[in-house]
């Protein structure tokens, strides 16, 4: 497919006078009632007449943001001036110009040998944060709606490793149009991130294989521009309207094709950029957002980027399987001094399933530690679905091995979470038992245990 560079702009409107709240899905409405999330001006639609006025100039409206009261449009400079002169427009900001795309670097991949253990390929990365005991108790994301916001989802519609969950992929949405199809081979990053959560084969078991999934493309595969941050805003607003519980987003921004868009660390404060503000809004709307800290730890720019600087989210660093820090993992803190990243998980030689080959492979990046933490959050939340997102976030942070202290170098954050520790001390009234009938299980070490009413017992009747 041919690729034509074009100009994109963010249009900020003056007000929302006369607008009405958007129509939420039933699930989103139920979430807001359950956690007493009030309706506010952010839930009101952009004034339709303002959008139509922009279209009337000849501009192409790409997507609209109710949280930011604006829209992203494609338009040449003359059309942009016509839009800027509309009385309803406060400002117009260039978010992508005609600068040629820069080359991208794919994560290093290493093929693994086939084995017969259903957790064999990825056991180490789950055991680093002690997730398998939750799986053995039956908590694997049941009832949790997850969104993976990323770039390409190559072969997700056909890959055998996702056949177990495919009927629980409830929606596919795209806010970019630079590939020939949603599942095209032009991008696989999103697909591979999804497999950390959802893949299930004879030798691989994802972090939350019983959840349901929404797949969203916000990343543009061929260019790097601030427009992608506005695509991400639109994606997060969609998650809010769909009632998504957990977001896994392995995207981050700091360097662009046109270096004049690049920004300095003092802007990484959670407030400067729309994408960071949107992530914080999503958190206030009851969504647990997990974002990658970044892979610049061993580069001249070694800091986190956007939107992982947002408040009330989980930004995720990367460690090795031996729990030591991965050198490439980006450093915090945020520009305003908050601990970033909050937690870390395996991102060095992290194992996923290649949706093109069907083989387990290993690669490096906080892109890969992030879906692991998101999967942990979904599995934990499925044990206590009445608890709001910020309490799940707090449990995960407090379970980390350095908490209440944190890495003084701001690279590992509060450390590596412990799923069992995060699960402990839950009031019995909050626990949702996945089954009432005793189930006998054989653990990966050959030990026989009994699972009954949300607890594991050995054959002597002693609890774990």
N, C-alpha and C positions, 0 to 999 in steps of 0.2 A: 504494500500500500504506500502511496506517496505521502510525504509529510511536509506540510507547508507551515513555516513559522508565521505567527500572527501576534498582534498586540492584544493583551488582556488587561483589564482594569477592574479595580474594586470601586463601586459607587456607594457612597454613604448618603443616606437620606436624612432629611431634617427632623422627621417626627413619625409617629404612628397614628395620627389623629383619624378616628373613625374606623380603625381596623378591629378585628375580632380574634379570639383565640383560635388556634388551629385545631383540626380534628385529630385527636390522638387515637392510637389503637386501643382496643379494650385492655390489652395487657399493660400498656403504659398508664392508662387510667387507674387500673387496679394497683399498680406499683405506687402511684402517687397517693392513693387513699391509704394503702397499707403503711406507708412511712410518713404520712401527713406532710407531703410536699405541696406547698401552696402554689396556686396559679399567680403569675406576675406578668409584667409587661414583656418579658422575654418569650412568653408563650403566645403572644399576639402576632399575627401574621404581618408581613410588610404590606403597606397599603397597595391594593391591586392597581389603582390608577397610576401610582408612581412607576410601577413595573411596566405598565402599558405605555407610559410616556417615554420610557427609555427605548422600548421596542419601536416606537413610532419614529425614532430618529434613524432607524436602520441598523442599530446595534443588535448583536445576537446575545440574548441573555443565557448564560450558562447555568447558573444556579443562584438561589436567593437565600439570604441569611436573616432569619427572624431575630436571632440573638444579637447580631451586629447591625440590624436594621439597614441592610444594604444588599447588593448583588454583585456578582462577577459577570462581566460582559466582554465579548470580543468586538473590537471596533477599531477602525483606523483613526488617525489623529484628528481628522476633520470631524468625524462623527463624535469622537470623545468630547470635542469642544461644544458641540450641540447639546450633548447630555449634560455637560458641566453647567451650561447656561439655564437648564431647567430650574424653575423656582423651588422644586421639591428636593433638589440635590445640594447637599452640604459640601461634599468634596469628591474628587476623583483621584485615585491612586494607581499608578502603573504597577502591575504585578507580573507581567511577562513581556519582554520585548523580543526583538528579532535576532538576538545573539545566538550564534550557533551552539548546539549542545556540546558539552564536554564529555569525554570518555568516562564510562563507569567501570568499577572494579567488582567482579563477582567474588563471593566468599570462597575460600579454599575448601575443597571437598576431598574426602578420603573414603573409599569404599570399605565396607565391613563384610566380614564373613557371615554366612547364614548359620543360624543355630536353631535349637528346638524350644527354648524357653520363651514364653510369650512376652517377657520383659527383657530378654537378654540384650537386645540391641541398645536399649535406652535405660536400663536399670540404674546405672551409676548416676545419671543426671537427675533421676527422680529420688534416689536415695540420699543425695546430698542435702535435700530439704525434707526428707522423711515423708514422702507423699504416699508410698505404697500402703502403709497401714490404713490410711483413710480409704483407699480403694478396697482393701480387704474387708473393711467394715461396710462396704456397699456405697460409699459416697464418691461418685465420679462425675458430678455436675448435673444430676437429674433435676429437671425443672429450672435450670439456669439458662438464660439466653445470652449467648456470647456473640460479639462482633469482632471480626478480624478486618482491620482497615489497613490496606497495603497497596501494592502494585499489582503485578500479574498473578493470576490464579491458574496457571498452566495445568490442563488435564484434570482439574478437580472434578469435572463432570464424568470422567471415565476411569480415573486411577483406582485400582483394586484396593489399595491401602485405605481408601475412604468409603468403600462400599458399605461398611457397617453403619456409617453415620449419614450417608447421602440423603436419606429421606428426612433427616433432621436439619439439612441445609435449607432453611425456610425462605431465603431471599438473596438475590444477587443484585447489587446496585453499582453504578459507575458514575463518578463525577469527572472523569477524563475520557477522552475519545481518541487516543493516539495509538490504539492497537485495533486489529481487525475484528477481534471478538473477545468476550470476557474471559474465555478459557484458552486463549491463543498461546502459542509457544513463545511469543515475544516477551513474556515475563513469567518468572517462576518464584519470585521471592515470597509473594503472599501465599502461594501454595505450600511452600516448604515451611513457612511459619505456622500455617494451619495444621500441618501434620504433627507438630510437637504437641498439639492439643488433642487432635481428633483421629490420627491414624491408628489403625488396629490391624495387625497381621499376626502370623504365627510367631513372630519374633519381636514385635514392637507393640507397645501399648501406650497410647497417648495420655496426657495428663488429665483430660476431662472428656472421655469418649461418650458419656451419656448426656451431655448438654445438647442444646440446639444452637445452630450457627447462622449468622448473617454475614455475608461476604461483601465487602465494599472496596471498590477501587477509587482511591483518591490520588495516588501517585501517578505521575506522567512518566512513562518509561524512557522517553527520548530527550526530555529537557529537564532542567532543574531551575525553578523560578519561584518567587514568592506566591504566585498563583496557586501552587500546590498547597500552601498553608490555608488558603481560603477554600480549596477543595476539602481539606480536612475539617474545617469548620462546618461545612455542609454535611459531611459524613457524620459528625458528632450530633448535629441536630436531628439527623435521620434516626440515629440510635435512640435518642430521647423519645421521638415520636413512636418508635416501634417497641418500646419497653425493654430495651437491651439492659442486661444487668452488668456484664463485664465486657470491657473493650480491651483488645490486644492490638496495639499499634506499634509496629517496628519501623517507624519513620521518624526522621529528625532533620532539622534544617539549620543551616548556618552559612554554607558556601553555595553560590549559584553560578550559572553559566556566565552571567554578566556580573563581574565582581563589584560593581557599584551597588548591588543589592546586599552584599555581605554586611554583617554587623559585628560589633565588638561585644565583649563580655558584659559590659555595663547594661546592655539591653536585655540580657538573659535574666529578667527579674520576675517573670510570670505575669507581667502587666502590659508590657510594651506591644506584644504581637497578638493579633486576633486569635491565632491558633492556640496560644497559651491561655488566653482569657476564656476561649470556648471550652478548653479542657477543664478549667476550674468550674465553669458553669455546669458542664456535664456532671461533675462530681456533686455539685449542689442539687442537681436534679435526680440523684440517687443512683448514678452509674459509677462503678469502680473502674477507673481508667488506668491501664498499664502502658507505659511508654518507654521506649529504649533510651538509655542514657547517652549512647553514641559510642563511636569506635575511634576516637581521636586521642586516646590517652597517651600514646607514644608518638604524637605528632606535635608540631609547633603550637597549633591550636589544640590544647588538650582538654578543653572544657566541654561541659554539656551544651546542648543546643536547645532548639525550640521544637515541640512544646513541652519537653520534659522538665522545663523550669516552672511549670504550672503548680499552683497550690492544690493540696488535697487529693493528689493522684499518687500512684506508685510509679516512680521512675526506677528503672531496673538496670543495674550494672551487671558485669560478667565476671565469673570466676572459672577456674579450672576444676576438673573433677576431684582434685585433692583439696578443694576449698581455698586455694590460694588465688589471689587476684589475677585476672587476665590483664596483661600489660596494656592492651589496646583499649580497655574500658575507660570511658571519659570521666574526668574529674568534676566534682562539684567544688564549692557549693553554688547555689544560685547567686546572682549578683547582689541580692538583698540579704544573703547570709543564711538561707535555709539549707538544711542537710539535703544534699542531692548526691548520688541517687539515694533513695530510701532503703532499698534492699538489693540483693544480688542473687543470681542463680547461674548455673552452668551455661557458659556461652563460648568457651574455648573447647574445640573438638566436640561440640554439641551435636547430637545425632538426630537426624530427621529422616524422612522417607522421600526420596526423589520421585515426584509424581510422573516423570517421564520414563524412568528406568524401572521403577518399582523397588529399587534397592535402597537399603539404609546407607546413609552417608554422614560424614561429620564435617562441620564447618565452624567458622568463628564469627562471633559478633554478638553485640547486645540485642540485635534483631532476634537472636535465637533464645537468649535468656528470658526475654520479655514474654513470649507465649507460654513458657514454662511457669512463670509466676502467675500469669492469667489463668492457666489451667489449675494451679494450686488454689487460687481464689475461688474458682467455680466449684471445685470439689469440696472445699471447706464450706462454701455458702450453701451447697446442697444439703449439708448436715444441719443447717440452722436458717432456713429460708425466710424466717420472720425478722431476722436481724437486718438493719439497714447497711448500706454499702460502706459508710465510714467506720462502722464498728468492725466489719470484716477487714478493712484496711488496717485499722488500729491493731487488731489481733495479729495480723501478719507481721507488722512492724515490731510489735512487742515480743513476738516469738523469735526474732532474729538473734543470732548468737552473740552479738556485741551489745545489744540493747540493755540498759538505757544509754550506754555510751555509743560511740560510733567511730568509724575509721577516721583518725585525725588527718589523713591525707585526702579525705572526701572522695575516695574512689569506690569503696565497698558500701558506703552508707552505714546503716545499722547492722549490716551483715547478712547472713544467709538465714532465711526463715526456716522454721521447723513446723511442718503441718500438724504433727501430733500435739505439740505444745500449743499451737493456735487453737486446736480443737478442745483441749483440756479445760476443765472448769466451766463448761457451758451448762447453764441451768437446764435441768431435765425438761422443763416446759418448753424450751426453745429447740430441742433436738427433734429432728424429723427422722423417724426410723424407716429405712427403705423396705423393710420386710418384717413381718411378725413371726414367721416360721423359722426355726433354727436351720442354719445352713452349715454343712461341713465343708471346710476348705482345706486345701493342701497349699501351704506357703511355698515360696520359691526355694526355701532350704529343706523342703520335704516334711516339715512339721505339720501335723494335723491339728486344726483349730475348729472351734464351733463359733459361728456368728449368730447371735440372738439378741433381738431388741437393741441394736446399735452398739453392742459390745462384743469383744472377742474373748473367748475362754479357751484354755487348753483342756485336754482330756480329763484333767483332775478337777475341772470346774473353777480354776483360778483365772481371774481376769488379767489381761495384759496391762 
